[in-house]
Amino acid sequence: MPRPAPVPIAAARPRKPQRPSPGKENLVTVNKPTSASVGPVANIRTRRERPCDACRRRKSRCVIHEGAVLCVLCEFHKQECTFVQSPLPRKRKVVDGDKKDSPNNQKKRSVDAEPPPLALPTPTITATAPSPPPAQPLLANTYIPHLGETLGLQRRQHSRYIGLSSPFDSVLIGLSHFDTRNESTFDLGTLRRVNDQECFIMLPDENTQDYADEVETLNYVESIVHPHGPALLDLYFRTVHPNFPIIQKHLFVERYRNGDRSFSPPLIAGMYILALNWWSYDLKLSGYPKPDAARLEAIATKSLALAMERPKLSTVQAGLLLLQRPEADSWSLTTQLVAIGQELGLHLDCSGWSIPLWERGLRKRIAWALYMQDKWSSLIHGRPSHIFAANWAVQPINDDDFKEEGDGYDTRLEETEDENEENMRGQVLFAQMIALTQIMGEVMDTFYTQVAIQDFSNAGTKSTNLILDRAKPVQLKLKSWHDRLPKDIRMQAQTNSKLLSTGYLHLAYFATEITLHRRIVQSLDPQTTDPYLLFVCRNAAKTRLISAMDFVNRLKPEHLQSFWYFASKINFTLIGTFGSLLWATAPAQEEAEFYKTRLREYRWTLSVSAKRAEFLEYAVQMLDASRAMLNNLAEKPSLAQQISSAGVPPAAPRSNMGPPRPQMQRTASQEDIEMYDGGELRRYPSSSSFHGFGQENLEQFGSVSASASGHATAEGSVVGDTPRSQ
């Protein structure tokens, strides 16, 4: 005979899903575990009624007023109020058996701890932290701690910027009724007004292609790196993030620690891919087999293309990270990211927008990272930029843009003094790289646009003078930038860090200098250019080349093994290209021999450095290709021959039927062109090589014309000596 005690409980169980509350038509019949510690709730609900999915994760009381469709908190956060997920598994028994299983102890797990399994479906909530009371404050004056309050990081919907000339006229938008969150819902979507001028339309993600497969894709990414995902993320935040801070670190880490797995698959894959570059330098990871980076890249590329259909800030972040790979070279992806950034309104001034303060700083950092990606891609590919000053309203970056307070997580990870120092240096480095990129962009606009090229062509023999006139203000800006560099990011700065990423900033400076002087050298014509002006310009170019090569010689292992910006691979190559250009245009044999010797030495340096920085192999290959092009270069006359023939009229042209002159037919031998002998790497001293025209040689060319002497002022300002990188 059964005992009478269980009879009432068994009879009550089937009645659980019998009478759903108003607004809970989608309630599923899932038995909720009972607990003796939970008392009756003094509300319109009974104990048998389950909370919605969002309140369950927030561990908040789920209150639905009579006749309402959404609960109070879901209505406040403007999110779906669903009842489709099963109760969350309790984590208190698997975290620490010796300590109490309080939520606070759950939050104190480090990033290195193994995350919960990824079998849960994509969460439909806006945050895992407890929500504030359902008050209705003005969004512009409060710190909203949830992703649902953001503009570009919501989980179930994405935003698209509405321009002034679009069918959504600003006057008509102003007639709409906006709630306290500055949102207005209509049939096509939800209008989100961020200020009196700019407005976005919010669209659901579920209407885009393959949205339902995001969870499976994320699980696949995690399976590739399992069980090293947390360790790789920690490695990413130690090596990449301080120098390229486009991720909201604290928010990301806290979400990951609290079991949130609704990250963008291409974003987290990009973070893993970059971290794998330092796999062998981590003592914990180096003993394990390295995950397959090719599989990660394949899934990241595919998932990024799908994410572009529902663009968010994470989409641009993922694309920028994938483009930082040493082997990445995608002009088309860069242009796509610029278009997505404009769709997200990253080209606008978000300083006064009604979004969380931390999102404003994040948007500015991503916007400037996108700006640099576009400008440096324009330089290394020699193609037009897609961002113009007339349509760029982003304010200069400042210290407040790196703050992360107000994201909804009160607990903070303790950072060591070295980590704080590295973060501060990285912020300064990032800001200085932005300032340098703006000057570099001005160099490209001044000398490499089609309009500029046509202007120089129309100037004819005066093209060099025109280039020098336009170069002077840009050169002064560049010199001023270099002189004002903070001490913490100079090459000789003392630090306790094992890795130093300051190298890519100084390399970018030399690349900018070379890009400017390249245009000057290309315009020089020994037949028409004034001799003194020719000497001044070429001597200044030689000074730039020597300074850049000496900088590469001084790079240490802590520089070579650190994070290098994506353009660095080409910037190293541009130094060799510039040396080859000066060799090819050298007017005398002695000068040509000087550049040949320096290029040999530069190749030796790159070959040795490539053992610590593999991406330098590309610069070596490009240098060999440039040298191979010099096979057809005619042998230069010696300086003595030029001086002895000064004032002698040129010989009469010979008939085409006659034999060519031997000196015009001779070319540099293959032995001279090769940069190495039998593959052996060795340094070629250049202390006794040609160092420019001396005054005694210059006087034998004849007196300098009065017009040429007028260019003497350029020697100290436009094409004067470059300060050594410090």
Secondary structure, DSSP 8 states (H G I E B T S, - for coil): ---STTHHHHHHGGGTTSS--TT-TT---------TT-----SSS-TTS---HHHHHHT------TT-SS-HHHHHHT------S------HHHH-TTS---HHHHHT--TTS----S-S----SS-SS----S----GGGS---SGGG-SS--SSEEEEEE-TTSSS-HHHHHTS---TTSEEEETTEEEEE-SSS-EEEEEEGGGSTTGGGHHHHHHHHHHHHTT-HHHHHHHHHHHTTTTS--S-HHHHHHHHHTT-----HHHHHHHHHHHGGGGGG-TTTTTS----HHHHHHHHHHHHHHHTTS--HHHHHHHHHHHTSTT---HHHHHHHHHHHHHTTTTS--TT-SS-HHHHHHHHHHHHHHHHHHHHHHHHHT---S--GGG-------GGGG--TTSS--------HHHHHHHHHHHHHHHHHHHHHHHHHHHHHHHSSHHHHHHHHHHGGGHHHHHHHHHHHHHHHHHHHHHT--GGGSTT-----S---THHHHHHHHHHHHHHHHHHHHH--TTTS-HHHHHHHHHHHHHHHHHHHHHHHT--HHHHTS---TTHHHHHHHHHHHHHHHHHT-SSHHHHHHHHHHHHHHHHHHHHHTTT-TTHHHHHHHHHHHHHHGGG-B----HHHHHHTTT--------TTS---HHHH-B--HHHH-SSBTTB------TTS--S--HHHHHTT----HHHHTTHHHHHHTSS------
